[in-house]
Amino acid sequence: MKLMLCVVAGLIGSSAAAWAESACEPAWDKSKVYTGGQRVSHDAKRFEARWWTQGENPARSGQWDVWKSLGACPAEPQPVAAQLNVGGRVQADAPDRVSYSWPGVYFEGRFRGTGVGLVFDDAFGQYNVEIDGQPRAKVVKPGKTTYWISGLANGEHSVRVSLRGELTGSPDAVPPVNTPGSFGGLVAAPGGQLLAPPASPTRQIEFIGDSYTAGLGAESGRKDCTEEEVAGFSNADVSFGALTARHYGAAYQINGYSGLGMVRNYGGNIASVNYRTFYDRALTGVAGNVWTNPGNWKPQLVVVGLGINDFSTAVGAGEAYTPETLRTAYKSAYRGFIDKLRGQYGNVHVIVSATYLWPDNKLQEVAQEVVAEAKAGGDQKISYFYYDGLDSLGCGWHPSVRDHQAISAKLVSAIDGLGLWR
């Protein structure tokens, strides 16, 4: 059954012009009779009548006047898309709740006061929280709660919340496992106020790939990790994609899914699906789910890093491929995937990324062929990018934080050479 989805109208930033209305009592009417205890609003402030009154302006609300001041009208709770710049693929379940699965989804907002509440509904995810650009907290499996950041100097502050890892569920489960996270936005601390979100970047980059792209296990400093440690050490914020986007001041999506390849998954697992099965979804663990681009996600650059899982393990007996047919199927699927990206985003520049694979480094060779054949066919907006020399000190021989920094530095150099942004 295909799910009908409501998608956030402004995924990458929101206009301050759409900001706060006020929730308050009915406006004071000078012709109306009010009796003691009745409340009104006037000039965005709240008042309560002490006794019978008609025609007396609430602005006169001193100790001996009929109207008692109750302070400013509270701000109307704002939809998540109005409170925050939202990066990554999310689904709006309601105005005050968005759900997501892809790693690195992030929320950026502003507030005035000494603290802010973060409204979570997620039993599995782990999050980075930054205040004024500095790390403040790591929130682990928050559940359904409002997590408070308090004790700040009274003033204006920025807040950033980002999903560290994947919430992809199990692609081979029947029915598929649905493990998305949800975020309900910000709550101002008593006496504080939410402010319009920061301006959204005009530069946009999408990163497509597997566990390398997702930043799996990057912070471990060692190769052997338990499953729980893999989750704790994964951090999309330190991935080469996030680092590269921050270098350019760009908004970004990190659409990485561990273990999946362009046509073949790691070790030939789960032959009924591959990365392309899930790419179109907002919630990867929900069969039939579809993410609809609201119209403001138009990346100038897409970096695709698919192939590590296709070629890192030998084709086994009983698989649908031989080494030769895998190569052919991979290149054909890659060409089709690039066509799909161009259909979505126009004539976007695509970088085909590859890295060293032991023992024969087949991925490097095949990825180069994808680019060479595309260029021979007249495609001038495609590039090849290769990196190696990794220490692989992330969990399970994945790139470490240092590796991601090195990959990003090389990628920045390659992007600079494209002349996309002057």
C-alpha positions in Angstrom: 0.0 0.0 0.0 1.4 3.4 -1.0 1.5 5.8 1.9 0.1 9.3 1.4 2.5 11.8 2.9 2.5 15.4 3.9 5.9 16.9 3.4 7.4 20.0 5.1 6.9 23.1 2.9 10.3 24.6 3.7 12.9 21.9 4.3 16.0 24.1 4.0 15.2 27.3 5.9 12.2 29.3 6.5 11.3 33.0 6.0 11.3 35.2 9.0 8.2 36.8 7.4 6.3 33.5 8.3 7.2 34.0 11.9 5.2 34.3 15.1 1.6 35.1 15.4 0.3 35.4 19.0 -2.1 33.2 20.9 -4.1 35.5 23.3 -7.5 36.3 24.7 -10.1 38.1 22.4 -9.2 41.7 21.7 -10.7 44.4 24.0 -13.9 45.9 22.6 -14.6 49.4 24.0 -18.4 48.9 23.4 -18.6 45.6 25.3 -19.4 45.2 29.0 -16.9 43.2 31.0 -17.3 41.9 34.6 -14.7 40.9 37.2 -12.5 38.0 36.1 -13.0 38.4 32.3 -9.9 38.6 30.3 -9.0 40.5 27.1 -5.9 41.3 25.0 -4.8 44.8 23.8 -1.6 45.7 22.0 -0.3 42.1 22.4 -0.8 42.2 26.1 -3.2 40.4 28.4 -5.5 42.0 31.0 -8.1 40.8 33.5 -11.0 43.0 34.7 -11.2 43.6 38.4 -14.8 44.6 38.3 -17.6 45.8 36.0 -16.3 48.0 33.2 -17.2 49.4 29.8 -15.1 51.6 27.6 -12.1 51.9 29.9 -8.9 51.3 28.0 -6.8 48.3 29.3 -3.7 50.4 28.8 -4.8 51.9 32.1 -3.9 49.0 34.3 -2.3 50.4 37.4 -2.8 49.2 41.0 -6.1 51.1 41.4 -7.5 50.8 37.9 -10.1 48.4 36.6 -7.7 46.3 34.5 -5.0 44.1 35.9 -2.0 43.4 33.6 -1.2 39.8 33.0 1.8 40.4 30.8 2.6 39.8 27.1 0.6 37.4 25.0 2.3 34.0 24.6 3.8 33.1 21.2 1.7 30.7 19.1 3.5 27.3 18.9 5.2 27.4 15.6 5.4 24.5 13.0 8.8 22.9 12.9 9.4 24.3 9.4 8.8 27.8 10.7 10.9 27.5 13.8 14.0 25.9 12.2 16.2 25.5 9.2 15.8 21.7 8.5 18.5 19.9 6.7 18.0 16.5 5.2 15.0 14.4 4.2 12.2 14.7 6.7 8.5 13.9 6.6 6.0 16.2 8.3 3.6 14.0 10.3 1.9 17.1 11.7 2.9 20.8 11.8 4.7 20.3 15.1 6.3 16.9 14.3 8.7 15.7 11.6 10.1 12.2 11.2 13.3 11.0 9.5 15.7 8.1 9.0 18.7 9.2 7.1 21.8 10.1 9.1 22.9 13.7 9.6 19.4 15.2 9.5 19.8 18.5 11.3 17.7 21.4 12.8 19.0 24.9 13.3 17.2 27.6 15.3 17.5 30.7 17.5 16.1 31.8 20.8 16.4 34.4 23.5 16.7 33.5 27.2 18.6 31.3 29.5 17.6 27.9 28.0 15.7 25.9 25.4 13.7 22.7 25.3 14.2 20.1 22.5 11.2 18.0 21.8 12.2 14.4 20.9 10.3 11.2 20.2 12.9 8.7 19.4 13.8 5.5 21.2 16.8 4.6 19.1 18.7 7.7 17.8 21.6 9.6 19.1 22.0 13.4 18.7 24.5 16.1 18.8 23.4 19.4 20.4 25.3 22.6 19.8 24.7 26.0 21.4 26.2 29.1 19.8 28.3 26.8 17.6 29.9 24.9 20.5 29.1 21.2 21.5 26.8 21.1 24.4 25.3 17.6 24.8 25.1 14.2 23.3 21.5 12.9 23.6 21.2 9.1 23.5 17.9 7.4 22.9 15.9 10.2 24.3 12.5 8.6 24.0 9.4 10.8 24.1 10.6 13.8 26.1 11.6 17.5 26.2 15.3 17.7 26.8 16.3 20.9 28.4 19.4 23.0 27.9 19.6 25.5 30.7 22.0 27.7 32.6 22.9 29.9 29.6 23.6 33.6 29.8 20.4 35.6 29.3 20.5 36.7 25.7 20.2 35.5 22.1 21.5 32.1 21.2 21.7 29.6 18.3 20.9 25.9 18.7 21.7 23.0 16.4 20.5 19.5 16.8 21.7 16.7 14.4 21.1 13.0 14.1 24.5 11.2 14.5 23.7 7.8 12.8 21.2 5.9 10.8 17.6 5.0 11.7 17.2 2.6 8.8 15.7 -0.4 10.4 16.2 -3.9 8.9 15.7 -4.0 5.1 15.3 -7.8 5.2 12.6 -7.9 7.9 9.1 -9.0 7.0 7.3 -6.7 7.5 10.1 -4.1 7.2 11.2 -2.7 10.6 10.2 0.9 11.0 12.5 2.8 13.3 12.3 6.5 12.3 13.0 9.3 14.8 10.8 12.3 15.3 11.5 15.9 16.4 8.9 18.4 17.6 11.0 21.5 17.5 11.9 23.9 20.3 10.3 25.2 23.5 11.4 28.5 25.0 12.4 28.5 28.6 10.2 30.5 31.0 10.8 34.2 30.3 12.4 33.4 26.9 11.4 33.6 23.3 11.9 31.6 20.1 13.3 33.7 17.3 13.2 33.4 13.6 15.6 30.8 12.2 18.9 31.9 10.6 19.0 32.5 6.9 19.3 29.4 4.8 22.3 28.8 2.5 21.9 29.1 -1.2 24.7 26.5 -1.8 23.4 22.9 -1.5 25.3 19.5 -1.8 23.8 16.0 -1.6 26.0 13.1 -0.5 24.8 9.6 -1.6 26.5 6.4 -0.4 26.9 3.7 2.2 28.5 3.5 5.7 31.5 5.6 4.6 29.2 8.4 3.7 27.1 8.0 6.9 30.2 8.3 9.2 29.7 4.9 10.7 31.9 4.2 13.7 34.2 7.1 12.8 34.9 8.2 16.4 36.0 4.8 17.8 39.8 5.0 17.2 39.8 1.2 16.9 38.5 -1.4 14.4 36.8 -3.8 16.8 33.5 -2.6 18.2 30.3 -4.1 19.6 27.0 -3.3 18.0 26.3 -0.8 20.7 29.7 0.8 20.3 29.2 1.2 16.5 26.0 3.2 17.3 27.8 5.3 19.9 30.8 6.0 17.7 28.9 6.8 14.5 28.7 10.5 13.8 27.5 12.0 10.5 28.7 15.4 11.7 32.3 14.4 11.4 31.8 12.7 8.0 33.6 14.0 4.9 30.2 15.1 3.6 29.4 17.3 6.5 32.9 18.7 6.7 32.9 19.5 3.0 29.5 21.2 3.2 30.6 23.3 6.1 33.7 24.4 4.2 31.4 25.9 1.6 28.7 27.1 4.0 26.3 24.8 2.1 23.1 23.1 3.2 23.4 19.4 2.7 21.8 15.9 2.7 23.7 12.8 3.9 21.8 10.0 2.3 24.0 7.1 3.4 22.8 3.6 4.0 25.2 1.0 5.5 25.8 -2.3 3.8 24.0 -1.5 0.5 25.5 -1.1 -3.0 24.4 0.1 -6.3 23.3 -3.4 -7.4 24.9 -5.8 -4.9 25.1 -5.5 -1.1 28.0 -6.4 1.1 28.7 -10.2 0.9 25.8 -10.6 -1.6 23.3 -10.1 1.3 19.6 -9.4 0.8 19.6 -9.8 -3.0 16.0 -8.5 -3.3 17.0 -4.9 -2.5 19.9 -2.5 -3.0 20.6 1.2 -2.2 18.3 2.3 -5.1 15.4 0.6 -3.3 15.5 3.1 -0.5 16.8 6.3 -2.1 13.4 7.7 -2.8 12.2 7.4 0.8 12.1 9.8 3.7 11.6 6.9 6.1 13.8 4.1 4.9 12.2 1.4 7.1 8.7 2.1 5.8 7.9 0.1 2.6 6.2 2.3 0.0 7.3 5.6 1.7 8.2 8.4 -0.7 10.0 11.7 0.0 8.6 14.5 -2.1 11.0 17.4 -2.8 9.1 20.5 -1.7 10.8 22.5 -4.4 13.6 24.2 -2.5 16.1 21.3 -2.5 18.0 22.0 -5.7 21.6 20.9 -5.1 24.3 22.3 -7.4 26.4 19.2 -6.7 25.7 15.5 -5.9 28.6 13.3 -4.7 27.8 9.6 -5.2 29.9 7.0 -3.3 28.3 3.6 -4.2 30.3 0.5 -5.0 32.3 -0.4 -1.9 29.7 -3.0 -1.0 29.3 -4.1 -4.6 32.9 -5.0 -5.0 34.6 -5.4 -1.6 33.6 -9.1 -1.3 34.0 -11.8 -3.9 30.9 -13.0 -5.7 29.8 -16.2 -4.1 28.2 -19.4 -5.4 24.5 -19.1 -5.9 24.5 -15.3 -6.4 22.8 -13.8 -9.4 26.0 -12.3 -10.7 29.4 -13.4 -12.0 32.3 -11.0 -11.7 31.7 -10.0 -15.3 28.0 -9.5 -15.2 28.3 -7.6 -11.9 30.6 -5.1 -13.6 28.1 -4.7 -16.5 25.1 -4.4 -14.2 26.8 -1.9 -11.9 27.7 0.5 -14.8 24.3 0.2 -16.3 22.6 1.0 -13.0 25.0 3.9 -12.3 24.1 5.5 -15.6 20.4 5.1 -14.9 20.9 6.5 -11.4 22.6 9.6 -12.8 19.8 10.0 -15.2 17.4 9.9 -12.3 19.3 12.6 -10.4 19.3 14.8 -13.4 15.6 14.2 -13.8 15.1 15.4 -10.2 17.6 18.3 -10.1 18.2 19.4 -13.6 21.7 19.3 -15.1 23.4 18.9 -11.7 27.1 18.2 -11.5 27.7 14.6 -10.4 30.9 13.4 -8.7 31.5 9.6 -8.9 33.5 8.7 -5.9 35.7 5.6 -5.3 38.2 4.4 -2.8 40.8 1.6 -2.6 39.5 -1.9 -2.1 41.8 -4.9 -1.4 42.9 -7.0 -3.2 42.3 -5.9 -6.8 40.9 -2.4 -6.4 38.2 -3.2 -8.9 36.0 -0.3 -7.9 38.5 2.3 -9.0 38.6 0.8 -12.4 34.9 0.4 -12.9 34.0 3.9 -11.5 36.5 5.4 -13.9 34.8 3.6 -16.7 31.4 5.0 -15.6 32.8 8.6 -15.9 34.8 8.0 -19.1 31.8 6.5 -20.9 29.5 9.3 -19.7 32.0 12.0 -21.0 32.4 10.1 -24.3 28.6 10.4 -24.6 28.8 14.2 -24.2 28.2 14.6 -20.4 30.5 17.4 -19.3 29.0 17.7 -15.8 30.4 14.5 -14.3 33.7 14.0 -12.5 35.7 11.2 -11.0 37.1 11.4 -7.4 39.3 8.9 -5.8 40.8 8.7 -2.3 43.0 6.2 -0.5 45.7 6.1 2.2 43.2 5.7 5.1 44.1 4.5 8.5 40.7 2.8 8.7 40.5 3.2 12.5 36.8 3.5 12.6 34.7 0.5 13.7 34.9 -2.4 11.3 37.7 -0.9 9.3 35.7 2.2 8.4 37.2 5.7 8.0 38.3 7.4 11.2 37.7 11.0 12.0 41.1 11.7 10.7 40.3 9.8 7.5 37.1 11.8 7.0 39.1 15.0 7.4 41.6 13.9 4.8 38.9 12.8 2.4 37.1 16.1 2.8 40.4 18.1 2.1 40.8 16.1 -1.2 37.2 16.6 -2.1 37.3 20.3 -1.5 40.3 20.5 -3.8 38.4 18.6 -6.5 35.3 20.8 -6.1 37.3 24.0 -6.2 38.6 22.8 -9.6 35.0 22.5 -11.0 34.3 26.3 -10.7 30.8 25.7 -9.3 31.2 28.5 -6.7 33.3 31.6 -7.2 
